[in-house]
């Protein structure tokens, strides 16, 4: 029998999905790796079933799509068909601690890049106002550079 259910990807919907899979004694779940949308589903199920369920995250490019108009329902049915036939190859998903470390590292990198971008904007603005501090200072955001910028902010000139 084919049972079709739709769940929200918000936490309440994921909890409902988890309870339904448990009630149905489901031991295999397959999903398409579309953007980041698979991650909350995977995280909730991984934590809930702690290895007692086979979770497959399949690369969308490795699945031949059903001809015709693309819909989530058709995709879900096709993924289920491939899963039952044993034709889905799962993507490598690192352990949760590694995923968390990678996310933290990526976030840190983006913050560092944003800081560098803001520093470049400040330096460009100073230069457009006629202050080229990098001519005299190795690091315009060092102690001396910040003191000069503080003075400029307070007085508008260097006397």
C-alpha positions in Angstrom: 0.0 0.0 0.0 1.2 3.5 -0.9 0.9 6.0 1.9 1.6 9.6 1.1 2.1 12.1 3.9 3.4 15.7 3.8 5.3 17.2 6.7 6.5 20.7 7.5 10.3 21.1 7.7 9.8 23.2 10.9 10.6 21.5 14.2 7.0 20.5 15.0 6.6 19.0 11.5 9.9 17.1 11.9 8.8 15.7 15.3 5.6 14.6 13.7 7.6 12.9 10.9 9.7 11.2 13.4 6.7 9.9 15.4 5.0 8.7 12.2 8.1 6.8 11.0 8.4 5.2 14.4 4.7 4.2 14.4 5.1 2.7 10.9 8.2 0.9 12.0 10.1 2.4 9.1 13.8 1.5 9.0 14.8 3.1 5.7 14.5 6.8 4.7 15.9 8.3 1.5 15.9 12.0 0.6 17.3 14.2 -2.1 20.2 16.5 -1.2 18.6 19.7 -2.3 20.4 22.8 -0.9 20.4 22.8 2.9 16.8 21.6 3.1 17.7 17.9 3.8 19.9 18.9 6.8 17.2 19.5 9.5 15.4 16.3 8.4 18.6 14.3 8.6 19.6 15.7 11.9 16.3 15.0 13.6 16.1 11.4 12.3 19.8 10.7 12.9 19.4 11.8 16.6 16.1 10.0 17.1 16.9 6.7 15.6 20.6 6.6 16.5 21.8 4.1 13.9 18.6 1.9 13.9 17.4 3.5 10.7 19.2 3.6 7.4 19.3 7.2 6.2 20.2 7.8 2.6 20.9 11.3 1.3 21.1 10.9 -2.4 22.7 13.4 -4.8 19.9 14.8 -7.0 22.2 14.6 -10.1 22.6 10.9 -9.6 18.9 10.2 -9.9 17.3 10.1 -13.3 14.2 12.2 -12.9 10.7 11.1 -13.9 9.8 12.5 -17.4 7.1 15.1 -17.4 6.3 18.0 -15.1 8.5 18.0 -12.0 6.7 17.9 -8.7 7.8 17.1 -5.1 5.3 14.3 -5.0 6.6 12.7 -8.2 10.1 13.1 -6.9 9.2 11.5 -3.6 7.6 8.5 -5.3 10.6 8.1 -7.6 13.0 8.2 -4.7 10.9 5.6 -2.9 11.0 3.4 -6.0 14.8 3.7 -6.3 15.1 2.9 -2.6 13.0 -0.2 -2.8 15.0 -1.4 -5.8 18.3 -0.7 -4.0 19.4 1.7 -6.6 20.1 4.7 -4.5 23.7 5.5 -3.6 24.0 7.7 -0.6 26.2 10.7 -0.3 28.9 10.7 2.3 27.6 12.5 5.4 30.2 13.1 8.1 29.4 12.5 11.7 27.4 15.1 13.6 30.4 16.5 15.5 32.3 16.9 12.2 29.3 18.6 10.6 29.0 21.0 13.5 32.7 21.8 13.4 32.6 22.4 9.7 29.6 24.8 10.1 31.4 26.6 12.9 34.6 26.9 10.8 32.6 28.2 7.8 30.9 30.7 10.0 34.1 31.9 11.5 35.6 32.3 8.0 32.7 34.4 6.9 33.0 36.6 9.9 36.8 37.1 9.2 36.0 37.9 5.6 33.3 40.4 6.7 35.8 42.1 9.1 38.4 42.4 6.3 35.7 43.8 4.0 34.7 46.5 6.5 38.3 47.4 7.2 38.9 47.9 3.4 35.8 50.1 3.3 37.0 52.2 6.2 40.5 52.6 4.6 38.9 53.5 1.2 36.7 56.1 2.9 39.6 57.6 4.8 41.6 57.8 1.5 38.6 59.5 -0.2 38.8 62.1 2.5 42.5 62.7 2.0 43.9 60.5 4.8 46.2 57.7 3.5 47.2 56.2 6.9 48.8 53.1 5.3 51.6 55.4 4.0 52.7 55.9 7.7 51.4 52.8 9.4 51.9 49.1 8.8 48.5 48.3 10.4 46.0 51.2 10.3 43.8 49.1 12.7 46.6 48.7 15.2 46.8 50.8 18.4 48.3 53.9 16.7 45.9 53.7 13.7 42.9 53.4 15.9 44.0 56.3 18.0 44.4 58.5 14.8 40.9 57.4 13.6 39.4 58.1 17.0 41.0 61.6 16.9 39.6 62.1 13.3 36.2 61.1 14.4 36.2 63.5 17.4 37.9 66.5 15.8 37.6 66.0 12.0 41.3 66.9 11.5 44.8 66.0 12.6 46.5 69.0 14.2 
